[in-house]
Amino acid sequence: TKKKQGKLDPLESVAQIFEQLEEKTNVVLREVLNGQGGNIV
């Protein structure tokens, strides 16, 4: 995402937050599906 004068576009920052949430969710889902506690790389 490009920053404009150091400020994020509100929509951009929201999209970024959702991206981060999605990444975390995917990691958690992978852990659950694999049935492994902390062995995910």
Buried (B, 14 or more C-beta within 10 A) or exposed (E): EEEEEEEBEEEBEEEEEEEEEEEEEEEEEEBEEEEEEEEEE
